[in-house]
Amino acid sequence: MLVRMLHEKGLRSEHAYLAGFASILASIATWQASLRIEKKGEERADRLSTFVGEWPPTFFALGLALANYEKACHHKH
């Protein structure tokens, strides 16, 4: 199971949630940078911010899966 392997490697739900919030901030930052680039004539510079903006749901879902795994492990002990 992927979640168990990640947990055994030291990844915790807090880490995944933090990565989700960080990727939201990174998406905003790259979007702001793309606005400056597009003013210089480069079209579709916002593609990177759109790509980075796809990451948060994955990180939050992973965080939820890890939180559920951590809760289940805690109840066993």
Secondary structure, DSSP 4 states (H G I P E B T S, - for coil): -HHHHHHHTT--HHHHHHHHHHHHHHHHHHHHHHHHHHHTT-TTTTHHHHHHTTHHHHHHHHHHHHHHHHHHHHHH-
